[in-house]
Amino acid sequence: MQRALLQSLLEAKAAKTPAAVVTELASGAQTLLTGEDWQGDLELTAAQRQAVLDALAVDRSGLLPGDSLFVQVHLPPLRLIVVGAVHISQALVPMAQLCGYDTVVVDPRRAWATEERFPGVTLLRDWPDDALETLGLDLRTAVVTLTHDPKLDDPALLAALASDVFYIGALGSKRTHAKRWERLSAEGISAEAFARIHGPAGLAIGAKSPAEIAVSVVAQMTEALRNGPPLPAAVRAA
């Protein structure tokens, strides 16, 4: 790989920007997609560029149609930020870890956010809006709020809605979600933006126990990741 392309790829990975390297097998010529920018000495047709974007969307490296081009996908790691060190979190975090997520639990209530309850898990005992600002939010991140406390959940939801996270979930009944809409709309959130929140969080599988609810949330996260658009619209349309 040319030094300039390698440097751009390393910078993209450091900035958690989606990237893809396309190599022509016969000549070794390459082009690099980072965010919305294409660079390199390999010219691609519109159809080939779309095929690269499709490969990014499904996180799959391999031969592009025609067997002459190989695409290597580089995406930021998956991450789950859970707001609320509650019983459901204790089941949700290990399930998400098994699915390949780096996990962080955010809760300023020190009696809840303990190493004994979450062994080996990154814990942030800051207020959620401060914690999410520190962590940074990107398109490979899911945010789930579980506290039932608007003072903790709402700031996290507002931060998530202002970002490109691929999944936002909020625990609570339909009645709770309606009240949530009243509060967030008063903060200037549009109906279209509010619709990004999965509330109640999780697929409707009749879950009752904390573990069952965790299963439903992980399943819905997977659905959003695999069937939804994990890239910003500007990138997908490039």
N, C-alpha and C positions, 0 to 999 in steps of 0.2 A: 504494500500500500504506500502511496506517495506520502511524504512527511506532512504535507499540508492537510491531506484528508485525514490522516491519523490524528493530527492535532485537533482538527474540528470534531472528530468522533470522541476523543477524550474529553473535550470541553462539553459536548452534548451530554455525555454520560454523567459528568460532574454536576451539570445543571439539571439532571433528570429530564432531559428532553428526548423524545422518541427519535430514533435514528435507524437508518437502514443502509447497508453497503450492498451495491449491485455490481457484480463482476461478470464480464463477458468471458466465458470459459475458453474460447478459442484464442483471444488476444491478451487476456488479462487486464484489459481496460476496465476502469471502475468509475462509478459515480456514487455520491453520498447524499442521502436525504437526512437533514437535521431540522426538525421542526417543519418549516415551510420552505427551506432553502435547498436547492439542488446544486451540487458542485462536483467537478471531475471531468475526465476526458472521454466519458462514454455518453453519447447522446441516446436518449430514450424517446420512444414514441409516446403519444398520449395514452395509448392502451397499456404500454409497458409501465408507465408511471402509475396508472391506476392499479395495475397488478401489484406494484410495490406497496401502495397504500392499503390494498386489501390484505397483503401479507402482514403489515403492521397491525391492522385491525384485529386479526386473529392470532397475533403473536406466533407466527409460524415462518421459520426459515426454510429455504428449499429452492428447487428449480422453478422458474417462472414458465408460463406456457410457451412452448417452442423449444425447450430443452437447451437453449444457448446462454441463458442468463441465470445466475444464482444470486439470491437475495439472502443476506444475513441480517436478521432483525435484532435491534438492541433497544429494549424497553426498560424504563425504571422498574425497580422491584415493587411488587405488590405490597401494600401497607394497609392495615386496619387501625383506625384510631377509635377507641371506645370511650365514650364519656359516661362515667359512672362505674364505680368499682362494686357492682351489685352481684347478686347470685347468678343472674343470667350471664354476666361478663365472665364469671368463673368457668362457665361451660363454653361460651362463645370463643374466648381467646384460644384455648388449645385446639378447637376445631378449625379455626382460621389458620393457625400455625401449621396444622397438618395439610392445609390447602396451599401452603406456600407464602402466607402473609407474614411480614414483619408486623408485630402488634405493639400498640402503646395503649395504656389505660390512663385516662385523665380524670382525676377527682381530687378536689382540694380538701375533702373530708379525710383526715389522716387516720381516723379509726377504721375507715373502709379500705383505703388504698395502702395495704400493707404487703410486705414481702411474704408473710405467712399465707395470705389469701391468694397471692399471685406470684408464686415462686418463679424466678427467672424471667419475669416479664418487666419491660420498661414501664415504670410508673412516674407520672408527672402529677405533682400535688399543687399545681397552679390552677387559677381560674381558667375555664375552658377557652375563652377567647384569647387569653395570653398564651396558653399552651399551644393552641393551633397556629398562632402567629409564629411562635418559636419553631414549631415542627415544619411549617410550610406545607401547603396542600398542592397536590398535583393530580394529573389525570389517571394515575395508577393507585390512588388512595380512596378508601371507603371510610366514611364517618358514620358512626352509629351512636345515638344518644339514648341512654337507658335510665336516667335518674328519676323521671317524672317530676322534676323540679325545674320550673321555667327559668329560675335564676342561673341554673347550670346548663340546661339543654338549649335554651333559646340563643344565647351568645354563640354556642358552637354551631347551631344550625345557620345562623346568619353568616358566620365565617365560611361555612361549607358552601352556602349558596353563592357566595362571592367568588368561588373558585371553580376549577375544572374537575373536581373529584367525580369519579364515575358512579358512585353510589352514596346516597344519603338515606339513612333509616332512623326512625324515631319511634320508640316504644310508646304504647298507649292505645286506648280504645278509639273508635271513630268519634265519640263525643270529645275525648281529649284532643284529637287531631283538629276538630272543628274549633275548639278554643285556641289551639295553637295558631290556626289560620288568622283568627281575630287579632292575636298579639303581633304576629309577624307582618300582617298587612298594615297594621298601624305603624310598623317600622319602615314601611315603604316597599315591602316585598310584593311583587306582582303575582297574580294568579298563575301565570305561566311558570314563573320561577318556583313558586310554592309547590307546584305539581312535581318537581324533581324529588321532593321528600316522599319516601315510602313510609306511609303511616296509616295504620299500624305497621311497624317493620316486620318483614318476613312474609313468606308465601302463606296463603290461606290453607294450611293443612290440618287445622284443628288442634294446633299445639297448645299444651297446657303447662307442662313442667318447664323449669328453666332450661333443661337440656333440649327438650323438644322445640322450644322457642329459638334456641341457639341454632338448631338444625335448620329451621325455617329461614332464619336470617342469612346464614351462610349460603343456603340454596338460592335465595333471592339475590345475594351479592354475585354469585356465580352466574346467574341468569343475566344480570346487568353487565357483567364483565364480558361474557361470551356472546351474548345476543345484542347488546346495546353498542353504541358507538364509543369506544374508549379514547378516540382522538377528537380534539376540538374540530368544530365544523370547518374552520379556515384551513386546517391541515387536510381533512378528508376531501375538500373540494379543490385542493391545489393542483 
